[in-house]
C-alpha cells in the first residue's frame, strides 16, 4: 500500500471504537502507532485504503465517531509525505 490514509484520534477509546465500526462494515483497517511527523495525543492511528476513504468518512460521520484528523500518505522514492485531509 503506497498510497493510503491515516485517521488519528484524541484517545485510545476513540481509536478502538473507530476500528470496531469500520471493520464491522467490511472495510480494511490496521491500527498502528502515529508516525512522528504527525502529532496526536493518544499515539494510535488507523491505516486506511485510499480507495475506501470516502466510505470511511461518511460512515464515521454517520456513526458520530470522533476522529481528530485524516492524513493522506504518499510514498515517492522511499520517502513518505503526509498531507492533512478534510
C-alpha positions in Angstrom: 0.0 0.0 0.0 2.0 3.0 -1.3 -0.9 5.5 -1.2 -3.1 5.3 1.9 -4.8 7.4 4.6 -4.3 7.6 8.4 -7.0 8.6 10.8 -5.7 10.0 14.2 -7.6 10.2 17.5 -7.5 12.1 20.8 -8.0 9.0 22.8 -7.4 5.2 22.6 -11.1 4.7 23.3 -12.0 6.7 20.1 -9.4 4.7 18.1 -10.8 1.3 19.2 -14.4 2.4 18.7 -13.5 3.6 15.2 -11.7 0.2 14.4 -14.8 -1.8 15.6 -17.2 0.2 13.4 -15.0 0.3 10.3 -14.2 -3.5 10.5 -17.8 -4.3 11.2 -18.8 -2.7 7.9 -16.3 -4.8 5.9 -13.7 -2.1 5.3 -10.0 -2.6 5.6 -8.2 -1.1 8.6 -4.9 -1.6 10.5 -4.2 0.0 13.9 -0.7 1.4 14.2 1.4 4.0 16.1 1.1 7.5 14.8 4.1 8.5 12.8 6.4 11.1 14.4 5.6 13.5 11.6 2.0 13.7 12.8 1.1 14.7 16.3 -1.9 13.2 18.1 -2.4 12.9 21.8 -3.2 9.2 22.1 -0.5 7.9 19.8 -2.7 5.4 17.9 -3.7 5.8 14.3 -5.8 3.8 11.8 -4.3 2.9 8.4 -7.0 3.0 5.7 -7.2 2.1 2.0 -7.1 5.2 -0.3 -10.0 3.8 -2.4 -12.2 3.4 0.7 -11.6 6.8 2.4 -14.8 8.4 1.2 -16.9 5.5 2.5 -14.9 5.6 5.8 -15.5 9.3 6.3 -19.2 9.0 5.6 -19.5 6.1 7.9 -17.5 7.9 10.7 -19.8 10.9 10.4 -23.0 8.8 10.4 -21.8 6.9 13.5 -20.6 10.1 15.2 -17.1 8.7 15.6 -14.6 11.1 17.0 -11.6 11.5 14.6 -9.2 14.3 15.2 -7.9 14.2 11.6 -7.2 12.3 8.4 -3.9 12.3 6.6 -3.2 11.3 3.0 0.2 9.4 3.0 2.1 9.2 -0.3 5.4 7.4 -0.8 7.8 8.6 -3.5 11.4 7.4 -3.9 11.1 5.7 -0.5 10.1 8.9 1.3 6.6 9.4 2.9 4.8 12.7 2.8 1.8 13.4 5.0 -1.0 15.8 3.8 -3.8 16.8 6.2 -7.1 15.9 4.5 -10.6 17.4 5.1 
